[in-house]
C-alpha cells in the first residue's frame, strides 16, 4: 500500500460523503429561502468540510490510541467501529496519525478563514466552536466523548454547525430555516455514533470512556435509539408544519424504510457482534437518504 493511499484510508473515507450532503443541505436551504447560490463558495465549503471531517476522524484515532480504548477493543466491527486501527496494525505511527489529523484540520481552517473574511464574522464563531468541540471530543482533559457528551457534540458539529455554516457562506446571515434543516441530520449522525458505541462497549468501559452506552448499560441503552430517530422525523414534521421547511421536505420520511429495521436491529443485537453491522449500514443509509431528500425538497 502506498503512503498516500494509507493516509487517505486512515481518514475513514467511507464516512466522508455524509458531510458533502450536509454542506449541500445548507446551500440548498439558502436557495430555497432567499434564492441565492454561489457555486465557488459552495465548492470551497465542501473542500473545507472534507478536510475538517477527515482531520477529526484521524485525530480521534490518535487520542483514542493514548486513551487505550482502540488498543484493547477486540469486538470492533472494522471499518465501522473502533477507529481505522492503522496505528494498531502498524500502518501508521501515532506521530504520523496526529500530524495527519492536525494538517487536515489546519487546511480546512485556512479555507474557512478565507470564507469568513469574504462572507460573515458569524463563520468565525461557527468555525471556532466546531474546532474546539471537535478536538476536545476525544482530547484530554475535556474528553467530551468520555463524559457522555459525544452524541450531542457530533450532532452539533456535523449537523447544526455544518448546515448553518454552509448557509451563512451563501447568504451572509443565519436563519431559523437553516437551524430546522440541520435538525434531522443532527439527530441521525448522533444515532450513528450511538449505534457504533454498542460493539465498543467493553473497551470503552474498561478504559474509562464513559459514553452514553457505558453509562446506561447496553441492555437499557438499546431502547434509546428510538429517541434519536424520533427526534429526526419529528423535527421534519414540525419544521414543515411551522413553515421553516418546505412541505415537500416530508418526502424525507421515506427514509423510515431504513430507520425502522435499524432500530429493530439495535434493540435485538445490542450485545454487538457482526449481527449489528446491518443496523449500522441502515443508519448510514437513513442519514444519507434523509439528507438527499431534504436537499431535493429545497430545489423544487
N, C-alpha and C positions, 0 to 999 in steps of 0.2 A: 504494500500500500504506500503510495507517495505521501510525502509530508503534507502537501496541500490538501489531498483527499482526507487525510487523517484529521487535520484541523477543521475541515468542513464537517465531517461526520461527528466530531466532538461537540458541535453546537446543537446536536439533536435536530437536524433539519426537518425531520418528519412532523415537527410541531410548528414550524415557521409559517406554513400557508395560512394558519389561523390569524396571524397578525396582519396579513395583507387584507383579508376580508374585513377585519375590524377598522383598518385605516379607510378602506373603501366605504364602509358604513358611515363614517364621519363625513367624508367628502360627499357622498350621495345625499346625506341629510341636509348638507348645505345647499345642494342643488334643489332639493325638494322645498326647502324653507325659503331661500332667498334667490334662487335661480342663478347661482354662481358656481363655476368650476374652473380652476386654474390647473391645467394638466402638468405644468412644470413643477409647481409646488406639490402637487399630488405625488408625482414621481419621487421627489426628494423626501416626502413624508414616508413613503413606502420603504425607501432605502434606509432612512434613519431608524424606522421601526424594526426592520430586519436586523440591522446591526445591534440595536439595543436588546432585542429579544434573544438573539444568538449569544450576545455577551452575557446576559443574565443567566441563561442556561448553563454556560460554561463556568461562570463564577459560582453558581450553585454547586456544581460538581467539585470545584476547588475547596469551598468551605465545608462541604459535607465530608470530604476526604479527611480533613483535620478534625472534624467532629466525630468521625468514625462510623457514621451510620451506613454509608455505602460500603465500607470495608467489610462489615460483618453481615451484610444483607445476603442471605442465602436463598431468599424467596423472590428476588427481584424478577419482574416479568420484562426482561430486556426485549425491545428498546423502549417499552412504555414506562416502566418504573425503575427506581434505583439508580437513576443517572445514566450517563453514557458508559460508565465503567472503563473508560480509556486509561485512567490512572491505575486502576486495579489490575488491568490487563497488561500494563507496561507500555502501551502505545504512546502515552504522553507522561511526562513528569508533572508533579504538582506545580512546579515553577512555570513550565510551558503552558499548563492549563490556566493558571492565574494570569499570566501575561496575555494570553489569547483573549480571555474574557475582558480584561481591562482595556485592551486595544480596541476591541469591538465596541464596547460601551463608549469609549472616547471618540471613536469615529462617528457613532450615532449622535453623540452630544455636539460635535462640531457642526454637523448638518442642522441639528435642532437649534443651535445658537444662530446660525445663518437665517433660518426660517423665522425665528423670533425677532431678530433685528429688522426683518423686512415685512413683518406682519403685525404682531402684537406682543406687548410685555406679558400678557397672560400666558404665553407659551413658555416664557422663562419659569414662571411659577409652576405650571404643569410639569415641565421637564425636571425641575429641581425636586418636586415631590416624588416623581417617578424614579429619579436616580437614587435618592436616599432610601426610599422604601424598597426599591429593587435590590440594592446592595445589602441592606440590613435585613432583607428577607431571610438570608442564610448566614450573614456575617455576624460574629460576636462583636460587642457584648449584647447587642439588641436582640438579634436572632428571632425575628418575628415568627418564622415558621415553627420554632420550638416553643412558642408561647401561645399556641392555639390561634394565631392571627394570620396564618399562611393563606387561608382561603380568601379572607377579605383583602389582603394585600395583593394577591394575584388578580382578584376580581377588579379591584380599583385600577391596578396598573395596566392590565391587558384588556380591560373593558372600558370603564369610565374615562380614564386619562387618555387612552389611545383614541377613542372616538371623539372626545371633546377636543383633544389636541389637533386632530385632523380637521375638525370643523373650524376651529379657530384659524388654522392656516389658510383655509379658504375664505373665511368671512371677516377675520379680524376681531371677532367677539364670540362670547359664549351664548348659549340659549337653552331653555328648558327642553326644546326638541332634541338637541344633541344629548342631553342627560338621559332622557327617556329612551332614546335609540340605543344608548350604551347598556341599559339595564339587563336586557335579555342575554347579551354576550358576556356580561359581567358574571351573572349567575351561572351560566353554563361553563365558563372557563374555571370557575370555582368548583363546580361539580366534577370536572375532570380531575383537578388536583385532589379533591376529596376522595374520589374513587381510587386514585393511584395510591392513596395512603393505606389502603387495606392490606395489600401484599407486603408493604414496607413496615407494617405494624410492629413486629417483634424487634427489628433492627432499630427503629425509631425509639421504641420504649427502652431498650437496653442501653442506648446512648444518651438518654435524656432529652430527645427531641419530642417534646410533648405536643404533637399535632392534635387536632380535634378527635381523630380516631383513637389516638392513645389515651386522651383524656376521658373519652366516653366509653372506650372499650368497643371492639368490633361488633359484638352482638347487639349492643344498644345503638351504636353509631350507624349501622346499616340502614335504619329507617329514615335517617335524616337526609338521605339522598333525595327523597321525595320533596323535602322543603326547598332544596336548591332548584330542582326542576320546576316546582310550582311557582317559585319566585320569578323564574324566567318567563313562563307563559302568562302569569297574572300581570306582569309588567307590560307585556304586549297588549293584552286586552284592555287594561286600564289606560295605557298611553293612547290607544286608538279611540277609546270612549271619550277621553278628555280632549281629543283633537291634537295632541302633541305628536302622534304618529299617524301616518296616512291610514285610512280604513283598509287599504289593500295590504297593510302590514299583517293583517290577520292570517294571510297565507302562510306566515311563518309557523302557525300552529300545526301545519302539515308535518313538521319535524317530530311531532309526537310519535310518529311511526318508528323512529329510532329511540326516542326517550323512554317510552314505556317498557320495551324489553330491556333497556339498560338498567332501569330501576329494579325490575324484577330480578335481573341477574345479580346486582349488588346485594339485594336482600337475601337471595338464595346462596350466593357464593362468597359471603363476607369473610370467610377464613382465608381467602386468597387462593393461589394456585392458578394453573392455566385456565381453569373454568371461568376465571374473571376476565380474561382477555376479550371475549366478545362484548362484554359490557363496556370495557374501556374504549373499544372501537366504536361502539354505538354512541357513547358520549361524545367522542370526537366528531362523528357524523352529525349528531344533534347540533353541536355548536356550529359547525361549518355550514350545514344546510339552513339553519335558522338565520345565520349571518347573511348568506347569499340571498335568501328570500326577502329579508329586510332591505337589502340593497336594491333588489328588483322593485320592491314596493315604492321605493323613493324615486325611481326612474320613470314611472308611468302614472 
